[in-house]
Amino acid sequence: MTTLETTELITRLQQLQSRLCEMADDLGNLTDPEIVAVSEEADRLIVQLQRLRKEESEVRKLNDVCPVSLLSAPQPPEEIGKQSRTFFLKHS
């Protein structure tokens, strides 16, 4: 999931939290079926966000283990030779 989707989930969760507060003030009963339904929806979003953050964390860990791109720009033979202390002869 993308950052945009994460942001949308967080925004939706904030809306649900505000709605829960309003409903609790209006109804005065936290076990009201309407409040329970909104609370359950918020719970689902929280779980979804936790999964996303776990996946993002795993991706970051993988990037930390292998930070070098396998498709890096090619180096001229002279540079490779300098790095490995080997000399290459270029034939024309």
Buried (B, 14 or more C-beta within 10 A) or exposed (E): BEEEEBEEBEEBBEEBBEBBEEBBEEEEEEEBEEBEEBBEBBEEBEEBBEEBEEEEEEEEEEEEEEEEEEEEEEEEEEEEBEEEEEEEEEEE
